[in-house]
Amino acid sequence: MIDVTTPSLYLDGIPHRRFAELRETSGLVWHPYEDDGFWAVARHADVKAVSTAPEIFSSGVGHTNLWDLDADALEARRSIIDTDAPDHTRLRRLVSKVFTPRSIRRWEPLTRKIAAELLDEFVARGEGDWVELVAAPLPIRVILSILGVPVDDADFLVELSNHLVEGTSDRVSLPDDAYGNTTPLHLLPFGSPASHALYTYGEELGAQRRTGPRDDLVSALVQAEDEGDRLSHDEYRNLFHVLVFAGNETTRTALSHGAMALADHPDQWQRVLADHDLVDPAVEEVLRWATPVLHMRRTATCDTELAGTAIAAGDKVVMWYAGANRDPDAFAEPMRFDVGRADNPHVSFGGGGPHFCLGAFLARMEIAVVLDEMRRRGLRLERRGEPVRAPSNFVHGILSLDLGARTSGAP
């Protein structure tokens, strides 16, 4: 058995050798998990095939977790990522206009202001925990501004996100009743009482926006709910939960791994310093290198075949983006960090299809702004030790990363 689910495997980074073995095995590999198992999909072409066939590989039948859920949990925890058309189409339409490239450009000045503030503080210190000082605060402050959440609550929501990641590990620190939770854990996303806290926060904010709407996404969501049955109570709170977590945690992870990669490969950062046109391809390489979300599950709706392997209706099929992003059939020298990589069809936002990441343009903009502001300062990062990684098989998280900072003047 080629194990890729034990959370502790990720304490030293992605186990790339194991994913290489999965890719090199003819057909798909059956991976035992709990009382059953799943087909492990680690090749780039196969991930694309699953992503673009939602009628065969469903997100809604069994949700996107590795584990199976009881019927009551399937309904209570169902979010936009755990639905198929037409519900997925309806939910995505409610929020997609906020995340178009044109709409995201509205938030670039604020993102640049936040990035400049955080980087100036980091430079003034000369060293510190990059996650705490830059990677964590930037994306949460931006997504909260879009949602209309008070920025003063950013630290609290980062705390909740950290606990949600714990829910995918074997090191859970919260008691079941944390944050006043009285809901059975199997009904909560990530099986965490932090989800109860995030639900409660979103519901309270939604109630405020119903009586005093503003120009923000939460107001738009609750107004849509009040127009009829377009957005139910559970749909609203689960959508709020996803937007806070995904809009914060994944970009934070990319910024953390990106900073570490640039510190470890100073020659590549020198290329960006010398050529502003490399900022955008560097963003894509950071995303490929980081692979913030390691996997997503689908469930076969009918008997089918993939990579020459017969798949039965009801079988779990798990796309391992961590494997696909290092596939030598899709990337030249995949284990090399290359900011000028010309052909970079990474799947860090999914492999296409209807579930392509809603926040892709936002994440790209945030990472590009940080790199651009680092470049303006001639900021060079240096490792001060090993990162503390999250023991998670779902989020490729870094909990802390000590880096040094020195500046050489703007290019």
DABELJO-V97735 format. One record per residue. RES is the residue in one small letter. PHI is phi as a letter, one per 20 degrees, with the letter a starting at -180 (NA if undefined). Layout:
res = <RES:RES>
phi = <PHI:PHI>
//
This chain:
res = <m:i:d:v:t:t:p:s:l:y:l:d:g:i:p:h:r:r:f:a:e:l:r:e:t:s:g:l:v:w:h:p:y:e:d:d:g:f:w:a:v:a:r:h:a:d:v:k:a:v:s:t:a:p:e:i:f:s:s:g:v:g:h:t:n:l:w:d:l:d:a:d:a:l:e:a:r:r:s:i:i:d:t:d:a:p:d:h:t:r:l:r:r:l:v:s:k:v:f:t:p:r:s:i:r:r:w:e:p:l:t:r:k:i:a:a:e:l:l:d:e:f:v:a:r:g:e:g:d:w:v:e:l:v:a:a:p:l:p:i:r:v:i:l:s:i:l:g:v:p:v:d:d:a:d:f:l:v:e:l:s:n:h:l:v:e:g:t:s:d:r:v:s:l:p:d:d:a:y:g:n:t:t:p:l:h:l:l:p:f:g:s:p:a:s:h:a:l:y:t:y:g:e:e:l:g:a:q:r:r:t:g:p:r:d:d:l:v:s:a:l:v:q:a:e:d:e:g:d:r:l:s:h:d:e:y:r:n:l:f:h:v:l:v:f:a:g:n:e:t:t:r:t:a:l:s:h:g:a:m:a:l:a:d:h:p:d:q:w:q:r:v:l:a:d:h:d:l:v:d:p:a:v:e:e:v:l:r:w:a:t:p:v:l:h:m:r:r:t:a:t:c:d:t:e:l:a:g:t:a:i:a:a:g:d:k:v:v:m:w:y:a:g:a:n:r:d:p:d:a:f:a:e:p:m:r:f:d:v:g:r:a:d:n:p:h:v:s:f:g:g:g:g:p:h:f:c:l:g:a:f:l:a:r:m:e:i:a:v:v:l:d:e:m:r:r:r:g:l:r:l:e:r:r:g:e:p:v:r:a:p:s:n:f:v:h:g:i:l:s:l:d:l:g:a:r:t:s:g:a:p>
phi = <NA:d:f:c:d:f:g:f:g:e:f:d:o:f:f:f:f:f:f:f:f:f:f:e:f:f:m:e:d:e:d:g:b:l:e:b:r:b:e:e:d:c:e:g:f:f:f:f:f:f:f:e:c:f:f:d:d:e:e:e:f:c:m:d:f:f:e:e:d:f:g:f:f:g:f:f:e:f:c:g:e:d:c:d:f:e:f:f:f:f:f:f:f:f:d:f:f:f:d:f:g:f:f:f:g:f:e:f:g:f:f:f:f:f:f:f:f:f:f:f:f:f:f:f:f:n:a:q:e:g:f:f:e:c:f:e:f:f:f:f:f:f:f:f:f:f:f:n:e:g:f:f:e:g:f:f:f:f:g:f:f:g:f:f:f:g:f:d:d:d:c:e:d:e:f:g:e:g:m:m:f:c:e:g:f:f:e:d:g:m:l:c:f:f:f:g:f:f:g:f:f:f:f:f:f:f:f:f:f:f:e:c:f:c:e:b:f:f:g:f:f:f:f:f:f:f:f:q:e:f:b:f:g:f:f:f:f:f:f:g:g:f:f:f:f:f:f:d:f:f:f:g:f:f:f:f:f:f:f:f:f:f:f:f:c:g:f:f:f:f:f:f:g:e:b:f:f:e:f:f:f:f:g:f:f:g:f:f:f:f:l:g:d:e:b:b:e:c:c:f:e:b:f:b:b:b:l:m:d:f:d:e:g:n:f:e:c:d:e:d:g:f:e:f:f:c:f:f:f:d:c:f:l:f:e:d:e:c:f:d:g:f:d:c:e:f:d:f:d:o:e:n:n:f:e:g:g:f:e:g:f:f:f:g:f:f:f:f:f:f:f:f:f:f:f:g:e:l:f:d:d:c:f:d:q:e:f:e:e:f:f:c:e:d:d:e:e:d:e:b:b:e:c:e:c:b:d:c:n:f:f>
//
